Every structure is written in structure tokens, then in C-alpha cells.
Amino acid sequence: MKISASEDIAAPAEEVFAALTDFDRFERMALRRGARLSRLDALEGVGAGMVWRIEFTFRGRERRARAELAEYAPPDRLRYDSRVGGFSSVTEIEVMALSPRRSRLRLSIESHASSVPARLFLQSLRLAKPALRRRLQKRLGQLGRRIDGLPGALPDQPRRGSAG
């Protein structure tokens, strides 16, 4: 299953890319939402080959994920490969300069299942694809507003009473 969304942002492409690669901030946000993160790589700086182990609770069960920054091509492309049990996904992020002060952020997620429970879960996601796309578009809009520095931006604090 593939799902994608895009958002135009009132910021230069380099600024958008820098915000997307502020890994320390994203790690802190995940920790505040209850996830447990650990870096598995030995890289000194930012680049392809960064790997995280992420442990979190989803649908009442503890899950363990592995995410790798498989492609790092500043200032316009990132690709993550991730795996949770029998479920794997490839997330591609592209930043395109529309003008010196405007950019377009495109995000696509392609998911595959390799086990029966993962296939059943993926089938339920297919049925909910329009709602998932709306949620993804909303989150991308919040991220764009955060990068723009406008109100309504993606919060750093966990939301109460919601699984996100």
C-alpha cells in the first residue's frame, strides 16, 4: 500500500531540509510521547546509515521497530527503511524549491507485509486509506506551519487523550 501527501511551505528548501533533519528534536518529541529510542549506529554526524531502535505501545501491545536513514541527499531527499515485526515500509521525503522563499514538501510511505497478522493489519489500513491520507496531510500541514513559524504548528508536547 502506498500513501502520499504534499505541502507548500513558505521557507527556502535548505531551511525545510534542515528542519527535517533535526534528529535530536524528533528524538525528544518521540520520547515525550512515550517511545523509547536508542541509536544503533556509530556514525559521528548526520548521514545515510543512521539507525534507531524504537520501542512503543500500539493497540495495547509493546512493539519494537527498527528505522534506518537509507538515503540522505541534502537539500532535497531523504529515505527511511523501517520494520516492525512482519510489517516493513519505505518513507521517501522530497523537498523541492518552488522559488527562493517557497518549497514543496512531498512525503510518501509504501508499506508491505510479510506475515499473516501484518497482512490483516495492512488490509485494514487499505480500507481506511482516505482517512489515513487526510491525517497525513493534516500532520504535514502542521509540520509546514512549524517550519514557517506560524501558529497551529506541530506541538512538541504529547497530546492528551489521543494516540496521534
Backbone torsions as a table, in degrees:
resi	resn	phi	psi	omega
1	MET	NA	138.5	178.3
2	LYS	-124.3	137.3	177.4
3	ILE	-136.8	142.0	-178.1
4	SER	-146.3	161.2	178.0
5	ALA	-155.4	160.8	176.3
6	SER	-143.0	157.3	-178.5
7	GLU	-147.5	132.7	173.8
8	ASP	-86.8	134.6	-174.5
9	ILE	-126.0	136.5	179.8
10	ALA	-84.6	66.3	177.9
11	ALA	-157.6	151.7	177.5
12	PRO	-63.6	152.1	-177.8
13	ALA	-56.4	-39.9	-178.5
14	GLU	-63.1	-38.8	178.9
15	GLU	-67.9	-40.3	178.2
16	VAL	-63.7	-46.8	-179.7
17	PHE	-62.1	-40.9	178.6
18	ALA	-61.4	-41.3	178.4
19	ALA	-65.2	-37.9	-179.3
20	LEU	-71.5	-20.5	-178.5
21	THR	-109.5	20.5	172.9
22	ASP	-84.2	73.6	-172.6
23	PHE	-63.1	-35.3	178.9
24	ASP	-59.8	-42.2	-179.6
25	ARG	-66.5	-43.3	179.0
26	PHE	-64.9	-36.0	177.3
27	GLU	-64.5	-43.2	178.1
28	ARG	-63.2	-40.4	178.2
29	MET	-61.7	-43.3	179.7
30	ALA	-64.0	-41.3	178.8
31	LEU	-62.4	-41.1	178.6
32	ARG	-65.4	-25.0	178.8
33	ARG	-89.2	4.1	174.1
34	GLY	100.8	-1.4	178.0
35	ALA	-78.5	156.0	173.9
36	ARG	-115.2	125.6	-175.5
37	LEU	-119.3	146.5	169.4
38	SER	-148.1	139.3	177.0
39	ARG	-82.1	134.1	-179.1
40	LEU	-103.8	-14.8	-176.7
41	ASP	-89.6	171.0	178.4
42	ALA	-116.1	22.3	-179.0
43	LEU	-68.6	140.9	178.1
44	GLU	-78.8	-41.3	-176.4
45	GLY	-117.7	-166.0	179.4
46	VAL	-85.6	135.3	177.4
47	GLY	170.6	174.1	178.1
48	ALA	-58.0	140.5	-178.7
49	GLY	105.2	-6.9	174.8
50	MET	-66.6	134.4	-176.9
51	VAL	-134.3	137.0	178.0
52	TRP	-124.4	145.2	166.2
53	ARG	-106.1	129.5	-176.1
54	ILE	-124.8	126.6	176.9
55	GLU	-116.3	133.7	-176.1
56	PHE	-156.4	165.5	176.6
57	THR	-101.1	129.1	178.4
58	PHE	-139.7	125.9	-178.5
59	ARG	53.0	42.7	175.0
60	GLY	77.8	3.4	-179.6
61	ARG	-124.0	146.9	175.4
62	GLU	-74.1	132.3	179.1
63	ARG	-120.9	153.2	176.9
64	ARG	-128.6	125.2	-179.0
65	ALA	-120.0	157.4	173.5
66	ARG	-127.9	126.5	179.7
67	ALA	-125.8	135.5	-179.9
68	GLU	-127.6	133.9	172.1
69	LEU	-79.2	98.3	-173.0
70	ALA	-83.8	-28.3	179.4
71	GLU	-139.6	132.5	179.7
72	TYR	-136.2	102.9	-176.6
73	ALA	-128.8	81.1	-179.8
74	PRO	-62.7	145.1	1.1
75	PRO	-103.4	28.2	-172.2
76	ASP	-134.0	-3.6	-174.9
77	ARG	-151.8	136.4	172.8
78	LEU	-134.8	146.7	173.2
79	ARG	-140.8	130.8	177.6
80	TYR	-114.6	137.2	171.1
81	ASP	-111.2	129.7	-178.8
82	SER	-137.6	158.6	-178.1
83	ARG	-146.2	133.7	174.0
84	VAL	-133.2	107.1	-178.8
85	GLY	57.3	-125.0	-179.9
86	GLY	-91.8	18.7	-175.4
87	PHE	-118.9	123.9	177.9
88	SER	-125.7	153.3	179.1
89	SER	-147.8	154.9	174.3
90	VAL	-120.9	123.0	178.9
91	THR	-111.7	122.0	178.5
92	GLU	-112.6	132.8	179.3
93	ILE	-124.2	126.9	178.7
94	GLU	-124.3	138.7	175.2
95	VAL	-118.2	120.5	-180.0
96	MET	-115.7	130.8	176.7
97	ALA	-77.0	122.4	176.3
98	LEU	-92.7	-31.0	176.9
99	SER	-160.8	177.6	179.7
100	PRO	-59.8	-23.5	-177.3
101	ARG	-119.7	8.1	179.7
102	ARG	-134.5	144.4	-179.2
103	SER	-138.3	159.6	173.6
104	ARG	-118.4	127.4	178.0
105	LEU	-103.8	122.6	178.1
106	ARG	-117.8	134.7	180.0
107	LEU	-130.8	131.4	174.7
108	SER	-134.3	141.9	-179.9
109	ILE	-126.3	123.2	176.7
110	GLU	-115.9	124.5	-174.4
111	SER	-117.3	146.9	178.6
112	HIS	-137.0	150.0	178.6
113	ALA	-117.2	141.0	179.1
114	SER	-123.3	6.7	176.4
115	SER	-134.5	162.6	-178.6
116	VAL	-62.9	-47.8	178.0
117	PRO	-60.4	-38.6	178.9
118	ALA	-66.3	-37.3	177.3
119	ARG	-63.7	-41.4	177.9
120	LEU	-63.6	-42.2	177.7
121	PHE	-63.2	-44.1	179.9
122	LEU	-63.3	-37.2	177.5
123	GLN	-63.6	-40.3	177.6
124	SER	-65.5	-34.1	176.3
125	LEU	-66.5	-38.4	178.2
126	ARG	-60.0	-40.6	-180.0
127	LEU	-66.3	-29.6	-178.7
128	ALA	-99.5	14.6	-173.8
129	LYS	-55.2	-44.5	178.7
130	PRO	-59.8	-40.5	178.8
131	ALA	-68.8	-39.3	177.8
132	LEU	-62.5	-41.5	179.5
133	ARG	-63.6	-41.2	177.3
134	ARG	-61.8	-43.0	179.0
135	ARG	-64.3	-41.7	178.5
136	LEU	-63.3	-42.9	179.0
137	GLN	-63.3	-39.8	178.9
138	LYS	-64.1	-45.1	179.8
139	ARG	-65.6	-37.6	177.6
140	LEU	-65.5	-38.8	175.5
141	GLY	-62.4	-41.0	177.5
142	GLN	-64.1	-42.0	177.9
143	LEU	-63.5	-42.1	178.0
144	GLY	-61.1	-41.1	178.5
145	ARG	-67.3	-34.5	177.6
146	ARG	-65.2	-42.0	178.6
147	ILE	-67.0	-40.0	176.2
148	ASP	-65.3	-24.8	-175.2
149	GLY	82.2	25.3	-178.1
150	LEU	-98.1	160.8	176.0
151	PRO	-62.4	155.7	179.7
152	GLY	85.1	16.9	-176.4
153	ALA	-74.6	165.8	177.6
154	LEU	-59.5	122.9	-176.3
155	PRO	-75.3	149.2	173.9
156	ASP	-83.8	-23.6	-176.8
157	GLN	-87.3	150.2	178.4
158	PRO	-68.1	147.3	176.8
159	ARG	-84.9	140.2	-179.1
160	ARG	-89.2	136.6	175.3
161	GLY	76.6	16.9	-178.1
162	SER	-142.4	144.4	178.0
163	ALA	-87.3	-1.1	174.1
164	GLY	90.2	NA	NA
